Amino acid sequence: MKWTHLPSLLQRLRNWLAKRLGLWRGRWLRMEIQAQVARWTWWPWPWPWAQGHWDCALYRPAGLADEEEAPLVVLLHGCGQHAMEFAHACGLVDVADRDRFRLLCPEQRERANAWRCWNWFHPPAQNGQGELQVVLHALEAAAAQVRVSQVAAVGLSAGGGLAALLAFHHAARFDAVVTVAAPPLLGRASLQDPRKVMKEGLAISPTIATLLIERCAPLLVLHGADDDVVTPRCAEQLAAQALHVWKRGAAVELARTALGDGAEYRAGERLVLRQRLLPGLAHAWSGAPGGHPYVLNEGPPLTSLATAFLRETGVLGAAR
C-alpha cells in the first residue's frame, strides 16, 4: 500500500464511523420509499409501470426537534456512490449540524441501474415522472416525520441531472436547486443518445427542450472546466434552458452580472440563476472532507458555494 493512499483510507474510515455513530444516536432515520416508476423502453410510449422500493435516509441534526420547522435539502448522489456516505464525504452533514437544516438522501437501487446512476435520461423522467417520483415520495415520507419549511435539491452528475429535472418540472416544490457536473434537459420523447450528449452537448438548440415548461426554480449550475465525463458545454446549455424559461415568465427584465468564472441573473432583487465554470475541476465534488468516490479534498469549495447560494435564495437562514 502506498503511503499517499493513507489519508483517503482514513477519511473513508471516518465517514463510515460517522455514519454508524449517526445511526446509533438516531441522527439518521432510514426509510423505505415505494414509488410507481415507469420503466424505460426503446419506444417513447407506452411505458410499462411497476412498483419499486428505494432506500432513503433522513438526517436530523442534534438539538433540532422533529416538531421544529427547518429547511430540508435533498441530496442526490452520483453514479457509484452511496447516499449517506456521500452526505458525509461532501461535508453537508457537518454544515447541517452547524446551520440547523435537515438532509434527505434517497439512494438509487442496483435493480434500477447497475451502476447506481439515477436514470435522468429515461423519457418518463424527462417528462417529469420516472425516478423524480422517488424524490417526491421521499419528500412526503420526510414531511410525515419532521416539519419542513423551505426545500432545496442538490445533485452531482446523474444526481445533478435528476435535480435539474426537478427544478423545471416540479418548480413549485423546490425553493432552489444546485447541480454539479449535470447534463441539460433532453426534452420530451428525445431520440438523442444521452452518452453523446454528455460528451458533446445537445446537438440541437437547448431551448427546444423547455418549450412546454413554464417555471424553473432558482438554479445554481456548477461545472468543472476540466470535466471529461460531462462536457462543460452541458452546463452552458442547462443554464441557457433555465434562462429561457425565466425570461419567458418573468414579470421584469432579468439583470445580468458577470462573474469571474460565469454569470448570474436576477429578477429584481431575486437571484434566479447563477452559472460558474470552475478552473482545474474535473468530474467530482471538490473542496470537501472526501473519502468517497468522486469526492475530493482539494479544489474549489463546492459545499460552500452550494450553501451560499441556498442562503442567498432564502432556503437557509430565513423563513418561507
N, C-alpha and C positions, 0 to 999 in steps of 0.2 A: 504493500500500500504506500502510495506517495504521501509525504507529509503535507503537500499542498491540498490534499483532499480532506484533511482533518477538520478544518473549520466548517466545511459543508456537512460532514458527518455529525459534528457536534450540534449544528443547527437543526439537522433532521431529528436528532435525539431530543433536542429542546422542544421542537414542535410536537413531537409525539408525547412527551411528558406533559406539555401544556394542555394538549387535548385531553389526555387521560385525567389530569387533575381537574380540568373544567367539567368533565363528565361526572367525576366523583363528587365535586362540590355542587353539582346541579346547575352550573352555568350554561351548559349545553343541554338542550332538550331535543331528543331525537323524535322525529315524526315520520310516519309513512303517508305518502300522498297518493291518492288514487285519481287518475285522470283518464278521460276517454280521448285518446290521441289518434288522429288519422295516420294510418301507415302510408308511407310514400310508395308509389308505383311509378313505372316509366311513363304512364299516361297522366295528363293533367287532372283528369277526373274520370270516373268516380274514385274516391279513396275509401278503402275498407276501414271501418272503425274498430278499435279494440281497447279494452280496459287494461291499463297498466299500473304498476306500482313503482313509485320512486321514493328513495330515501331523502330526507330533508332534516336540517338541524337549525335550531333557533338558539342564538347566543344572547343571554341575558346578563348584563354586567352586574357585579356586586353592588348593592346599595340602590339598585333601580327596581322597585317593586313592580310586579306584574300589572297591578291596577294603576300604575303611574303612566300617564301618556308620554310617549317618546317616539322619536323618528325610527324608522325601520329601513335598513339598507339591504337590498337583495344582492348577494354576491354570486356571480355566475362564473364558474371555473372554466378553464380551457381544456383542450384535449390532453389526456394522460394525467390529469390532476384529480385530486380528491378534495371535496368541498371544505371540510373542516381544516385539513392540513393547509390548504391554500389560504384560508382566512387567517391562520396564524402566521404563515410564511410571508404574506404581503403586508403584515403589520396592522390590519384593520381591527383585529381583536384588541390590540393594545390601545388603538385610537378610540374604539367603542367604550372601553373601560374609562378612558380619560374624559371623553366628551358626552358620555351618557346617552348612547343610542344602541339599538339592537341590530343584530345581523341575522339575516335569513339566508341559509345556504343550501339550495337544492343540489342534488347530485345526480348526474346522468348515470343511467344503468347500462351495463355492458350488453344486455339484450337489445337495447335500442341502438347502440353504436359500440362496436367492438373496441374502439379507441377512446370511449367515453367522451366523445365530442357531442356537443349539443347540435341537433340536426336543423340548424338555421336555414339550410339551403332547400329543405323539403318544400314543395308547393304549398301544403297546408300552413306551414309556419310563415311563408311569405305572404299568405293571405290573412294572417293574424290569428291562426289557430295552431294546429300542431303542438309542439312542445311548449309554446307560450302558455298553453292551458296548465301545464305543470306548475309554472311560476304563479299563475293566477290562483290555482287551487292551494298552493303553498301559502300565499298571502291570506287566504281565507282561514287556513288552519292556524296561522300565526295570530290572526285577529281574534280567534277563539281562546287564545292563551294569554295575550297581553293587549294592552291598549296602545293603539298606533296613531300617531299624528301624521307627519309627512312620510312619504315613501319614495325611495330612490332605488335605482338599479345600477350596478357596476359590473362590467363583464370584460374578460380577457379573451381574445382570439375568437373561437367559436362561441364562447360565452358572451363576448362583445357583440357578435352577430345577432345573438338572441336578444341581448339588451337593446340593440338598435331597433329591432322589430317591435319590441315593447314600447319604445319611445314614439314610434309612428302609429302603430295600430291600437295602442292602449294608453294614449297620452293622458286621458282623464284619470288614470290610476297612478301615474307617476309624476312627482314634482320635479324630478331631474334624473338624467341618465348619463353615465360615464362609460365610454367604450375605449378599450385599449387594443390596438392591433386588430381592428374589426373590419370585416368586409362590408360593402354597401348593400342596400336592398337590391334584390334581383328583379322584383316585380311579380305580378300575378301571372301564373302559368308560363314562367320564363323557360326558354329552351337553352339558355346559356349554361355551359359547363362551369359549375362553381369552382372547380380546381383551377380552371383557366382564368376565371375572374380573380381569384386570389393571387395568381402570378402576374396578371397583366392589367387587371381592372376591367370594368364593363366595356364591352365593345360598342355599345350604343349610348345615347345621351342618358346620364343617370337620372334626370328628372322624369323620364318616361315611367319609371317605377313608382313615382309618387303622384301620378295624375289623379288618382281616385282617393288620395289620402288628404284629409282636411286639417289634421292637427299634428303637432310634434311637441314632445316635452322638451324643456331646456336641455341642451345636449353639449357634452364635452367630448371631443374627439382627440384622443392621444394616439400617436403612432411613432414608431422608431424610424429614423431616416435610413437605417441600415437593415431594415426588416427584409429578409429574403424569403419569408414564408407567405406573408400577405404584403403585397406591394404597397408602398406609401401612396400610390395613386388611388387606392381604395379609400384612404382617409379623405382625400380631396373630393372624391365622388360622394362619399357619405355626407360630408359637410355641405356639398352642393345640394344634395337632396333635402337636408334639413332647411337650408336657406331658402330653397324654392317653396317649401310648404309655409315657412314663416312669412315670406314676402307676400304670398298669396292670401294669407289670412290675417296679417297684422293690420290693426287699425291705424298705425302710424308708420312712417318710413323708418326702416332699420338703419341705425347708425353704426358704421364700421370703424373699428380701431385696429390699426396694425400692431402686431406684437413682433418681438424679435424673431420668433420661430413660428409665427402663424398670424391669426387674426381672431377678433371676437365681434359679435354683433349684439346690439341692444335695441329693444323696442321701448322707447322712452328710457326709463331707469332700469328696466328689467333686462337682465342678462339672459339671452335665449340661445346663443351658440358661441362656442369657443373651439378653435382647432389649433393644435400645436404639433409640429413635426420636430421630434427631439433628436438632435445630432448624437451619433455614437450609440444609439439604442437599436438593438436587433429585435427579434421576436421574443419578447419577455416582459415581465413586470420587474422593474428595477428599483433600486434605492430602498430596499425592504430588508427585513431580517434574513430572508432566504431560507435555504434548506428544503426546497421542494422544486420539482421540475418547472422550468421556465420562470423561476423567480430568482432574481439576482440581488446581491447585497450592494454592488456598486452600480453607478449610473444615475440618471435623473430620478428624483424622489417622486415616483408616481402616486404613492399613497397620499403624500402631502398635496400634490396637485389636484388629486381627485377630491379630497376632503375640503380643500379651499374652495373649489367650485361648488360643492354642496352647501357650504356656508354662504357663499355669495348668492346662491339661488334660494336661500331661505330654508333649506331642508334641515340643516344642523344649526342649533343655537337660536332658533326662532320658532314661534308658534304659527300654526296654519292660520 
